[in-house]
C-alpha cells in the first residue's frame, strides 16, 4: 500500500483547501488520507479555559464534517482521522512516521497559518523530513468538478552546485503521475561588477551560460532516462532564483523546492529562496527535505 497522506485541519479556508488538494493527491497515488487536528490551547488568566471535553467535541465534529464532505466528492477515498492536544509540530511528527506527504494550509504573504490556530507552518516544515505541501485558499485549490488536480505544468527549482536527488525524485515522480510538463529551472547571478568586469563581456557571459546549461543537463540526464515519458523543459535563467521561480510558477499546478536537512538546532532550516517562495507563491508549494 502506498504511504498515507496526512493533512492538517483547523477549520480555516486554507486548511479546507489543503484537505481537498490532499484528497486529489491521495487518489493520484492510490493512498489513504489521514485527517489530523492538533492544537495547543492557551487561556489568559482572566478567561476560563474551554473545557477539554468541549474542545474534543469541536475537533471531532471538524474532522467528521471534513471526512463527510470529501467522501461525498470522492467516495473511493480511504479516510481516517485523529486529533491531538499539544504542540502541533510534535503531534504531527508522532503520526507521520509512515506518511508519504504532509499537506497544510497556508495564508502566505508573510504569515504561514499552518494546520492549527497560530503560525506553526514553519515549525512543521522544520520538523518533517517528508515532503510538506503548502496550499492557499484559492479557487484552484478548492473543490472543483474534476477528481484530479488541474492540468497545469509543474516547476522545480534546482541548484546545480549541490546534489538534490530527493528533490528531483519527488518532482519527476509527481510529474509522471500527473502526466504534465515539468519545468526544471536553475537561476544564476552575474558576479558584482567591481573586480569582475570581464564577466560582462558578451563572450564570457555566453561561456558562463553554456557552462550552466551543461551542468543542468548533466544533473537531469539520469532522471530523463528514468522517466522518459515525462515532458521536461530545462531552463537556465539569469536573475534572482526566487523571482524566476515565482514568475515561472505563477500559473503552475505545483512548485517544488528543497531545503537542506540540518542536524543542528542552530541556524536557518529553510534557505532564503525557499522561504521567499513559501511566502509569495500563489500556487501550491512542495518543500522537499534532502541532504
Secondary structure, 3 states (H helix, E strand, C coil): CEEEEEEECCCCHHHHHHHHHHHHHHHHHCEEEEEEEEECCCCCCCCCCCCHHHHHHHHHHHHHHHHHHHHHHCCCCCEEEEEEECCHHHHHHHHCCCCCEEEEECCECCECCCCCCCCCHHHHHHHCCCEEEEECCCCCCCCCCCCCCCCCCEEEECCCCCCCHHHHHHHHHHHHHHCCCEEEEEEECCCCCCCCHHHHCHHHHHHHHHHHHHHHHHHHHHHHHHCCCCCEEEEEEECCHHHHHHHHCCCCCEEEEEEECCCCCCCCCCCHHHHHHHHHCCCCEEEEEEC
